[in-house]
Amino acid sequence: MIEEIHPEALFAKMQAGERVHLIDVRTPEEFEAARVPGARLIPLSMLPLEEARLPKDAPIYFLCRSGARSWQAARWLKQRRPWQRCVNVAGGILAWAEAGLPVETHAEPVA
């Protein structure tokens, strides 16, 4: 079972200063168009190549457009690292933006 978090709950953690590793698994073009501030881009297809650079001692929150690719990423990593807390951001960036949370476009923050 893959753990999920709603965007508002994740944003609250970020606002509280919790250490959040947010990985966006969309394409570079999608990431450039709109992204969550502080998210790191690792396209889903590149995740196996970047696995060694992912933190091992903290939760990793995965994000995509709607939650499907990020769920796949969380599931894949959880299979490889059963001890790791791998969390899918439910609804992806669509739900994040719908909730009125901050989104950056072309490096400019949009509220």
C-alpha positions as CSV (number, residue, x, y, z in Angstrom):
1,M,0.0,0.0,0.0
2,I,1.3,3.4,-1.0
3,E,0.8,6.3,1.5
4,E,-0.9,9.4,0.1
5,I,-1.1,13.0,1.3
6,H,-3.4,15.7,0.2
7,P,-1.7,18.9,-1.1
8,E,-3.0,21.0,1.8
9,A,-1.5,18.7,4.4
10,L,1.9,18.6,2.6
11,F,1.9,22.4,2.3
12,A,1.2,22.7,6.0
13,K,4.3,20.5,6.7
14,M,6.3,22.7,4.4
15,Q,5.1,25.9,6.1
16,A,5.9,24.4,9.5
17,G,9.5,23.9,8.4
18,E,9.5,20.2,8.2
19,R,12.1,18.6,6.0
20,V,10.3,17.8,2.8
21,H,11.9,16.0,-0.2
22,L,9.4,16.7,-3.0
23,I,10.2,15.0,-6.3
24,D,8.2,15.9,-9.4
25,V,8.2,13.0,-11.9
26,R,6.7,14.9,-14.8
27,T,8.5,15.8,-18.0
28,P,10.8,18.8,-18.2
29,E,8.2,20.7,-20.3
30,E,5.5,20.1,-17.7
31,F,7.8,21.1,-14.9
32,E,8.7,24.3,-16.7
33,A,5.1,25.2,-17.3
34,A,4.1,25.0,-13.7
35,R,5.7,23.6,-10.6
36,V,5.5,23.5,-6.8
37,P,8.1,25.8,-5.2
38,G,11.0,23.7,-3.9
39,A,10.2,20.6,-6.0
40,R,13.1,18.8,-7.7
41,L,12.5,17.4,-11.2
42,I,13.3,13.8,-11.8
43,P,11.2,12.5,-14.7
44,L,9.7,9.1,-14.1
45,S,11.8,7.5,-16.8
46,M,15.0,8.8,-15.1
47,L,14.1,7.7,-11.6
48,P,16.2,4.4,-11.7
49,L,19.2,6.4,-12.8
50,E,18.8,9.0,-10.0
51,E,17.9,6.6,-7.2
52,A,21.3,6.7,-5.6
53,R,20.9,10.5,-5.2
54,L,17.6,10.3,-3.3
55,P,17.7,10.7,0.4
56,K,17.5,7.4,2.4
57,D,16.8,8.9,5.8
58,A,13.7,11.0,5.2
59,P,10.3,10.8,3.6
60,I,10.1,11.4,-0.1
61,Y,6.9,13.0,-1.5
62,F,6.3,12.3,-5.2
63,L,4.2,14.6,-7.4
64,C,3.0,14.6,-11.0
65,R,0.1,16.1,-12.9
66,S,-2.8,14.1,-11.4
67,G,-1.2,11.5,-9.1
68,A,-0.8,8.5,-11.4
69,R,2.8,8.7,-12.3
70,S,3.8,9.8,-8.8
71,W,2.0,6.8,-7.4
72,Q,4.0,4.6,-9.8
73,A,7.2,6.3,-8.6
74,A,6.4,5.9,-5.0
75,R,5.5,2.2,-5.5
76,W,8.7,1.5,-7.5
77,L,10.9,3.1,-4.8
78,K,9.0,1.4,-2.0
79,Q,9.6,-2.0,-3.6
80,R,13.3,-1.2,-3.7
81,R,13.5,0.4,-0.3
82,P,10.9,-1.2,2.0
83,W,12.0,0.9,4.9
84,Q,11.7,4.2,3.0
85,R,8.6,6.4,3.5
86,C,7.4,7.0,0.0
87,V,4.4,9.2,-0.3
88,N,2.2,10.1,-3.3
89,V,0.8,13.6,-3.5
90,A,-2.9,12.9,-4.1
91,G,-4.3,14.6,-7.2
92,G,-0.9,16.0,-8.2
93,I,-0.2,19.5,-9.2
94,L,-3.8,19.9,-10.5
95,A,-5.1,19.3,-7.0
96,W,-2.3,21.5,-5.6
97,A,-3.3,24.4,-7.8
98,E,-7.0,23.8,-7.3
99,A,-6.4,24.2,-3.5
100,G,-5.0,27.7,-4.3
101,L,-1.5,26.7,-3.1
102,P,1.6,28.5,-4.6
103,V,2.7,27.4,-8.1
104,E,5.7,28.7,-10.0
105,T,5.6,29.3,-13.7
106,H,8.8,30.2,-15.6
107,A,10.5,30.8,-12.2
108,E,7.8,33.4,-11.3
109,P,5.6,32.6,-8.3
110,V,1.9,32.6,-8.9
111,A,-0.6,32.6,-5.9
